[in-house]
Amino acid sequence: MYNKTINMEQYQVEILLIEDNPHEAELTILSLKKHHLANKLMHIDDGAEALDYLEADHQFLLKGDVFTRDFLEMWVSHKRKEHDALRLRPHPYEFFLYYDC
């Protein structure tokens, strides 16, 4: 059996964490730091803010030809429409607060 330990400190790892639950984000960040994988960590807790970030800086997603610029622009546009559709409608809790008799 081949077992090789890799020293991750020699690699520059960039991580974009998009998580709205603060407890999940904290656990993820602690785990990444414990395993020395949080060299450069950006945490975003809002969907619209994440889309803004990806529109402004998505070069890291173009590396290795995994995604194309056209695909990313289409995906961000689609997700922004989804976000707006949800944002512009009342939340069920609003019905509870204002319309529940």
Secondary structure, DSSP 8 states (H G I E B T S, - for coil): -------GGGS--EEEEE-S-HHHHHHHHHHHHHTT--SEEEEE--HHHHHHHHHH--HHHHGGGSS-HHHHHHHHHHHHHHHHHHHTS--HHHHHHHH--
